[in-house]
Amino acid sequence: MNLLANNVGKVDRTVRVVLGVLLIANVFIAIQHPVGWLGVIMVITGAFGICPIYSLLGVNTKSAAEKIGLK
């Protein structure tokens, strides 16, 4: 089990980055709450395509084409 394996697909990465940015923005705009740290984690995992929790659970959200390097 490699915790630093690239296991996040393109759609999952996009969703993570968008939601992460929204959570971070929410801290500055409306709610002064530590939920922004969750947004930071989502942006980092989305940017690098690596999710250690997915590795621990054996989850891989990459499509078949992404796994063999076609996309």
C-alpha distances in whole Angstrom, upper triangle without the diagonal:
4,6,9,8,12,12,15,18,22,23,21,21,25,25,23,25,28,28,27,30,32,30,31,35,35,35,38,40,40,38,38,35,31,29,29,26,24,26,25,21,22,23,21,18,20,21,18,16,13,12,10,11,11,7,7,10,8,11,12,16,17,20,20,22,20,17,19,21,24,24
4,5,6,9,10,14,17,20,22,19,19,23,23,21,23,26,26,24,27,30,29,29,32,33,33,36,38,38,37,36,33,30,28,28,25,23,24,22,19,20,21,18,15,18,18,15,14,10,11,8,11,10,7,9,11,10,12,12,16,16,19,19,21,18,16,18,19,22,22
4,6,9,9,12,16,19,20,18,17,21,21,18,20,23,23,21,24,27,25,25,29,30,30,32,34,35,33,32,29,26,24,24,21,19,20,19,15,16,18,15,12,15,16,13,12,8,8,5,8,8,5,7,10,10,11,12,15,16,19,20,22,19,17,20,20,23,23
4,6,9,11,14,17,19,17,15,19,20,17,18,22,22,20,23,26,25,24,28,29,29,31,33,34,33,32,29,26,25,23,21,19,20,18,15,15,16,13,11,13,13,10,9,6,7,7,10,10,8,10,13,12,13,12,15,15,18,19,20,17,15,18,18,21,20
4,6,9,12,15,17,15,14,18,19,17,18,22,22,21,24,26,26,26,29,30,31,33,35,36,34,34,31,28,26,25,23,21,21,20,17,16,17,14,11,13,14,10,9,6,8,8,11,9,7,11,12,11,11,10,12,12,15,16,17,14,12,14,14,18,17
4,6,9,11,14,12,11,15,16,15,16,19,20,19,21,24,24,24,27,29,29,31,33,34,33,33,30,28,25,24,22,20,20,18,16,15,15,13,10,10,11,8,6,5,8,9,12,10,9,13,14,12,11,8,10,9,12,14,14,11,9,12,12,15,14
4,7,10,12,10,10,14,14,13,15,18,18,18,21,23,23,24,26,28,29,31,32,33,32,32,30,27,24,24,22,19,19,18,15,14,15,14,10,10,12,10,6,6,7,9,10,7,7,11,11,9,7,5,6,6,10,12,13,10,9,12,13,15,14
4,7,8,6,6,10,11,10,12,15,15,15,18,20,20,21,23,25,26,28,29,30,29,30,27,25,22,21,20,17,16,16,14,11,12,12,8,7,10,9,5,6,7,10,11,8,10,13,13,12,9,6,5,6,9,12,13,10,10,14,13,15,13
4,6,5,6,9,10,10,12,14,15,16,18,20,21,22,24,26,27,29,30,31,30,31,29,27,24,23,22,19,18,19,16,14,14,14,11,9,11,11,7,9,11,14,14,12,13,17,16,14,11,8,5,4,7,10,10,7,9,12,12,13,10
4,5,5,6,9,10,11,12,14,15,17,18,20,21,22,24,26,28,28,29,29,31,29,27,24,23,22,20,18,18,17,14,13,14,12,9,10,11,8,11,13,17,17,15,17,20,19,18,14,11,8,7,8,12,11,8,11,14,12,12,9
4,5,5,6,9,10,11,12,14,16,17,18,20,21,22,25,26,27,28,27,29,27,26,23,22,22,19,17,18,17,13,13,15,13,10,12,13,11,13,14,18,18,15,18,20,19,18,15,12,8,8,9,13,13,11,14,16,15,15,12
4,5,5,6,9,10,11,12,14,15,16,18,20,21,23,25,25,26,25,27,25,23,20,19,19,16,14,15,14,10,11,13,10,7,11,12,9,11,11,14,14,12,15,17,16,16,12,10,7,8,10,14,15,12,14,17,17,17,14
4,5,5,6,9,10,10,12,14,15,16,18,20,21,23,24,25,25,26,24,22,19,18,17,15,13,13,12,9,8,10,8,4,7,8,6,9,10,14,14,13,15,18,18,17,14,12,9,10,12,16,16,13,15,18,16,17,14
4,5,5,6,9,10,11,12,14,15,17,18,20,22,22,23,24,25,24,22,19,18,18,16,13,14,14,10,9,12,10,7,9,11,10,13,14,17,18,16,19,22,21,21,17,15,12,12,14,18,17,14,17,20,18,18,15
4,6,5,6,8,10,11,12,14,15,16,19,20,21,21,21,23,21,20,17,16,16,14,11,13,13,9,9,12,11,8,11,13,12,14,14,17,17,15,19,21,20,20,16,15,12,13,15,19,19,17,19,22,21,21,18
4,6,5,6,8,10,10,12,14,15,17,19,20,20,20,21,19,17,14,13,13,10,8,10,9,5,6,9,8,5,9,11,10,11,11,14,14,13,16,18,18,19,15,15,12,14,16,20,20,17,19,22,21,22,19
4,6,5,6,9,10,10,12,14,16,17,18,19,19,20,19,18,15,13,13,11,8,9,9,6,5,8,8,5,7,10,10,13,13,16,17,16,19,21,21,22,19,17,15,16,18,22,22,19,21,24,22,22,19
4,5,5,6,9,10,11,12,15,16,16,17,18,19,19,18,15,13,14,12,9,11,12,9,8,11,12,9,11,14,14,16,16,20,19,19,22,24,24,24,21,20,17,18,20,24,23,21,23,26,24,24,21
4,5,5,6,9,10,10,13,15,15,15,15,17,16,15,12,10,12,10,7,10,11,7,8,12,12,10,12,15,15,16,15,18,18,18,21,23,22,23,20,19,17,19,21,25,25,22,24,27,26,27,23
4,5,5,6,9,10,11,13,14,15,15,15,14,13,10,8,9,7,4,6,7,5,5,9,10,9,11,13,14,15,14,17,17,17,20,22,22,23,20,20,18,20,22,26,26,23,25,28,26,27,24
4,5,5,6,8,10,11,12,14,14,15,15,14,11,9,11,10,6,8,10,8,7,10,12,11,12,15,16,17,17,20,20,21,23,25,25,26,24,23,21,22,24,28,28,25,27,30,28,28,25
4,5,5,6,9,10,10,11,12,13,13,13,11,9,12,11,7,10,12,10,10,14,15,14,15,18,19,20,19,22,22,22,25,27,26,28,25,24,22,24,26,29,29,27,29,32,30,31,27
4,5,5,7,9,10,10,10,11,10,10,7,5,8,7,5,8,10,9,10,13,14,14,15,18,19,20,18,21,20,21,24,25,25,27,24,24,22,24,27,30,31,28,29,33,31,32,29
4,5,5,7,9,10,10,10,10,9,8,4,7,8,5,7,10,10,9,12,14,14,15,18,19,20,19,21,21,22,25,26,27,28,26,26,24,26,28,32,32,29,30,34,32,33,29
4,5,5,6,8,9,10,11,12,10,8,11,12,9,10,14,13,12,15,17,17,17,20,22,23,22,25,24,26,28,30,30,31,29,28,26,28,30,34,33,31,33,36,34,34,31
4,5,5,5,6,8,9,10,9,7,11,12,10,12,15,14,14,17,19,18,20,23,23,24,23,25,25,26,29,30,30,32,29,29,27,29,31,35,35,32,34,37,36,36,33
4,6,6,5,5,6,8,7,6,9,11,10,11,14,15,15,17,19,19,20,23,24,25,23,25,25,26,29,30,30,32,30,30,29,30,33,37,37,34,36,39,37,38,35
4,6,7,7,9,11,11,9,12,14,12,13,17,17,16,19,21,21,21,24,26,27,26,28,28,29,32,33,33,35,33,33,31,33,35,39,39,36,37,40,38,39,36
4,7,8,11,13,13,11,15,16,14,16,19,19,18,21,23,23,23,26,28,29,28,30,29,31,34,35,35,36,34,34,32,33,36,39,39,36,39,42,40,40,36
4,7,9,12,12,11,15,16,15,17,20,19,19,22,24,24,25,28,29,30,28,30,29,31,34,34,34,36,34,34,32,34,36,40,40,38,40,43,41,42,38
4,6,9,9,9,13,14,13,16,18,18,19,21,23,23,25,27,28,28,27,28,27,29,32,32,32,34,32,33,31,33,36,40,40,37,39,42,41,42,38
4,7,8,9,12,13,13,15,17,18,19,21,23,24,25,27,28,28,27,28,27,29,32,32,32,35,33,34,32,34,37,41,41,38,40,43,42,43,39
4,5,7,9,11,11,13,15,16,17,19,21,22,23,25,26,26,24,25,24,26,29,28,29,31,30,31,30,32,35,39,39,36,37,41,40,41,38
4,5,6,8,9,10,12,14,15,16,18,19,21,23,24,23,21,21,21,23,26,25,26,29,27,28,28,30,33,36,37,34,35,38,37,39,36
4,5,5,7,9,10,11,13,15,16,17,19,21,21,21,19,20,19,21,23,23,24,26,24,25,24,27,30,33,34,31,32,36,35,36,33
4,5,5,6,9,10,11,12,14,15,16,19,20,19,18,19,19,21,24,24,25,27,25,25,24,26,29,33,33,30,31,34,33,34,31
4,5,5,6,9,10,11,12,14,15,17,18,17,16,17,16,19,21,21,22,24,23,24,23,25,28,32,32,29,30,33,32,34,31
4,5,5,6,9,10,11,12,14,16,16,15,13,15,14,16,18,19,19,22,20,21,20,22,25,29,30,26,27,31,30,31,28
4,5,5,6,9,10,10,12,14,15,15,14,16,16,17,20,21,21,23,21,21,19,21,24,28,28,25,26,30,28,30,26
4,5,5,6,9,10,11,12,14,14,13,15,15,17,19,20,21,23,21,21,20,22,25,28,28,25,26,29,28,29,26
4,6,5,6,8,10,11,12,11,10,11,12,14,16,17,18,19,18,18,17,19,23,26,26,23,24,27,26,28,25
4,5,5,6,8,10,10,10,9,12,12,13,15,17,17,19,16,16,15,17,20,23,24,20,21,25,24,25,22
4,6,5,6,9,10,11,11,14,15,15,17,19,20,21,19,18,16,17,20,24,24,20,22,25,23,24,21
4,5,5,6,8,8,9,12,13,14,16,18,19,20,18,17,16,17,21,23,23,20,21,24,22,24,21
4,6,5,6,5,6,9,10,11,12,14,16,16,14,13,13,14,17,20,21,17,18,21,20,22,19
4,6,5,7,8,12,13,12,14,17,17,17,15,13,12,12,16,19,19,15,17,20,18,20,17
4,6,8,10,14,16,15,16,19,20,20,18,16,15,14,17,20,19,16,17,20,18,19,17
4,5,9,11,14,13,14,17,18,18,16,14,14,13,17,19,18,15,15,18,16,18,16
4,7,10,12,11,12,15,16,15,13,10,10,10,13,16,16,12,12,15,14,16,14
4,6,9,8,8,12,13,12,11,10,11,11,15,17,18,14,14,17,16,19,17
4,5,5,6,9,10,11,9,9,10,12,16,18,19,16,15,19,19,21,19
4,5,5,6,9,10,10,11,13,15,18,20,22,19,17,21,21,24,22
4,5,5,6,8,8,10,12,15,18,21,23,20,19,22,23,25,24
4,5,5,6,5,7,9,11,15,17,19,16,15,19,20,22,21
4,5,5,6,8,11,13,16,17,19,17,15,18,19,22,21
4,6,8,11,14,16,19,20,23,20,18,22,23,26,25
4,6,9,12,15,17,19,22,20,18,21,23,25,24
4,7,10,12,15,16,19,17,15,18,20,22,22
4,7,9,12,14,16,15,13,17,18,20,19
4,6,9,10,13,11,9,13,14,16,15
4,6,9,11,10,10,13,14,15,14
4,7,8,6,6,10,10,11,10
4,5,5,6,9,10,10,9
4,5,5,7,9,9,9
4,5,5,6,5,6
4,6,5,6,5
4,6,8,8
4,6,8
4,6
4
